Amino acid sequence: MSELNYHHLRYFQAVAIEGNLTRAAVSLNVSQSAVSTQIRALEDRLGQQLFERRGRALLLTEAGRIALDYANSIFASGDELVATLQASGRQRRALRVGSLATLSRNFQLKFLRPLLGRSDVEVILRSGSAGELFAALADLHLDVVLTNQDPPTDTLTHFVVRKLDEQPVSLIATPELAEGDLTLEERVSLHPMILATSGTALRMGFDAFADRAGIRPQIAAEVDDMAMMRLLAREGVGLAALPPIVVRDELATGELIECGALPGFVENFYGATVERKFPSPLLGLLM
């Protein structure tokens, strides 16, 4: 075999997934000997052993794991090519957006607004953890990931990150908790707090503010979802450290009050993509 080809890589991927020649042959609807021959040909071409046998199982070697990463990327690029070129003649174009589950819904809506309501665009929105979303982005199953966190460092995938917006973080409270002519430090010392969970940018920023002020706040709730923080703030459970965009509607109606911006504390919003041969033209309208 002088060159790598789709055929050999597909057989290799099947064995890597199944961990067994017989099951791989069944999934490919070919004979076991055909699968074995293709794997040997690929190993000869690469000059590396891709599997090691343990009992009846075939496990990937280090070279095999590297080869599988590249094979998955190659197949994803092929799927992208077919989908992109087939879609070029269709009326509706799809944009696949991943959004961190904890990200402000109002920010997501603001980002997507230029495309919403267009008859020629279908927005597919998926939420999840950072790990899930960046893995999907690396495999080209998403066009962009919206996040307020830095993407993971990956030597095989180069994420392109663009800062889209930044929002000040403020103390948000019901009118009852916002009463009185108090400083932010006095208010935090007096009332329980609704905070993002440890390790998040929102929490680290608030903790830095509290440390500078010498405050040990009473924590009423630690929450990893902006929508839940919004609901708890509306219930008067405590003061919430939030970007005002999260509770924009409640601030407009007076249901919640912005007591003041926490000094030196902003939340950054990013859009992450990967370098693609056929980038979505819709992203140019948003990014």
N, C-alpha and C positions, 0 to 999 in steps of 0.2 A: 504494500500500500504506500504510494508515494506521497499522497496528501490525505489529511484528515477529511472526513465527510460526515454528513448528518447521520447516515445509516449506522456507522460504527458507534457514534456517540449516543444514538438512541438506544442501541442494545446495551451499551455500558450503563446508561442512566437507569434502565430497567433493572439490571442486576444490582446496582447500588441501592435502589429503592426496595427491592424484594429481598435482597440478601441471600438469594438462592437461585441457581440456574434453572431449576425446574419451574419455579413460580414465574420467573422472568420470561421463560419460553412460553408459558401459558398466556401471560399478559400480552405478549407480542404475537401470539398465534403462529409460532414457528417451532422447529425442533430444538431440543436442548443442545444437540451437537452444533447447530447453526449458531446459537448464541455463544457457545464456547469458542468456536472458530473466530467469530468477530472480536471477542474480547482478547484472544491471543494476538490477533492482527493489530489491534489498537495498542496493546502493550509493546509489541515489537516496534511499531512506528514511533512511540513515545520513548522507548528505551527504559521504561519503568514498570515495575510490578504494581498493578492497581488494586489487587485484592490479595488478602491472605485468608487461608481456609482455617476455620476453627470448628471442628466437627463437620456438620453439614452446612454450616453457615459460611458465607463469604463476607468478610469485613473489609472495608476500605483501608488501604494503607495511607500514609501521609500524602504520597503522590496521588492516590486515588481521590482523596478529599479535595485536593486542589483541582484535579481534573473535573470533578463533579461540579464545583463552583463555576468553572468556565463553561461546562456543558449546559448548566441551567441558564446562564447568561446568554449563551448562543441561541438556545431554543426560545427564550423570552424575546430576544431581538428579532428572531424569525416570526414569531407570533405578532410582534408589534408591526413589522414590515407588512405582513398580510393584512392586518386590521387597518393600518393606515391607508394603504393603497386601495383596498376595497371600499373604504369609507369615503374616498375622495370624490366619488360620484354620487354619494347620498346627500340628501337634503340636511339631515341632522348630524351634527358632530358631537361626540361625547368628550367630556372632560372629567377625569377621575381624580377626585380630591380626597386626600386623607387628612383627618384633623384629630389632634390629640383630644382624648375624651374629656379632659379637664379644661379645654380651651373655651373661652367666652363664646357663646352662641351669637351674641351681637357682633363680635368681631368677625366671625365666620360669615355672617350675613352681609356685613359691610364689604368684605373681600369679594364675595360672589355676586354682589348686586349688579355689576355691569353685564352679567350674562343671564341673570334671572329673567324669565318671561320671554326670552328670544325663541322663536319658533324653530330656529335651525340649530339649537344647542340643547343637549341633555347633560345636566350636571349629576354626576354620580358621587355621592358624599358618603364616606366611610369613616367612622371614628374607631379609636382603639388606643392601645398603649404605644409608647414611642418605639419599642422594639418591634411590635407587629407592623407598624406603619412604615418604618424605615426599611424593614425587610421586604415589604411589598413594593416600596419605591425602587429598591435595588434590583428587584426582579422585573421591573417595568410594568407592574400591575397597577401602579398609580402614576399620575402625571406630576403631582405636587403634594407635599405634606405641609400642613399648617401647624406650627408649634411655637411654644414659648421656651423651648429647651434647645440646647445645642445638640446637633445630631451625633450619633456614635461615631467613633473613629474606626474606619474600616480600610484596611490596606488594599482591598480588592475593588472597593466602590468609592468613587469620588463624588461626594454630595456637594452640590452647588447651593449655597445658602445666601438668601437675600433678606435683609431687614425690611419689613413691610411697614411697620408702624411702631410707635412706642406710646404708652399711656402712663400717666402718673398713677400712683397707688394712693388711695385716700382712706380715711376712716369713714365708714358708712354706717348710719344708724337710723332707727326710727325717730320720729320727732320727740318722743318722750326721752330717749337716751341722749338726744342731741341738745337737750335743754341746758342752760347755764353758760356763763361766759368763762369757759375753761380752756386751757392750753391743750394741745394734743397729748402731751405727756400726762397731764392731770386726768384727762378723760380716760386714757388707757389704764392708769393706775386705779381709777374708780370703778370701771365697768369690766365685766368679763369679755373675752375676745373670741371671735370666730375666725380661725386661721386656716390657711392651706397646710397640708401635711408636710412633715419634715423632709428636707431634701429638694423641695421645689423652689423655683426662683422667688415666688411670692413669699414663701416662709423665710427663706434666708435673708431677704431684704427686710422683712419686719423684725426678725431677730436682731439684725444689725442695728436697726433703729432703737430697739428696746435696750440693747447693750450700751449704746452711746448715751442714752438717757438714764441709765442705771435703774431700769424698771424690770420687775419680775411680774409679768402680766398673769392674771387669772384666765385660764383657757377654758372656755365653755364647750368648744367643739373644734376638732381638727378634721378637715374635709378635703377630699381630693377631686371634688367636682364643683365647678363654678355655679352651676344651676342650683345645687343644694346649698351652697353658701348664700346665694341670693335669697332662697326661701327661708333659711334660718335668720338672716338679717331682717326680713319682712316680719317674721314672728317675734322679733324683739329679744331673741336669745342673747344677743350681745352686740358689740361693735364688730364690724367686719372690715378687714384690710383687703380692699378690692380696687381694681381699676374702675372708675366710674362708668365706663362703657358697658360693664357687666349688668349694671342696674339702671341703665339709661332711662327706661320707661318709668320705673318707680321714682327716680329723681324728678322726672318731668311732672308727675302727678303730685309730688310732695309726700308720697307714701314713705319714702326714705330721704334722708338728708345727708349731704356731703359735709362732714365736719371740718375737713381740711386735708390737703395733700401731705403725705409723709415726706419730709425733706430728703432729697437725694435718692429717692426710691421710685424707679419706673419699671414697668413690665414691658419687655421687648417681644414683638411678634415677628416671626420669621416664616418665609416660604422656602422650602427645600426641594430641589429637583436633582436629577442626575443628567449628565451629558448624554444626549440621545441623537441618533442619526436622523430621526424624524420627530422633532419636538412638536408638541401641539401648538398650532398657531393661536389657539384661544388663550394660552398662558400669557402671550404678549399683551393682551388687553388687561390682564390682572396684575402682572408682576411689574 
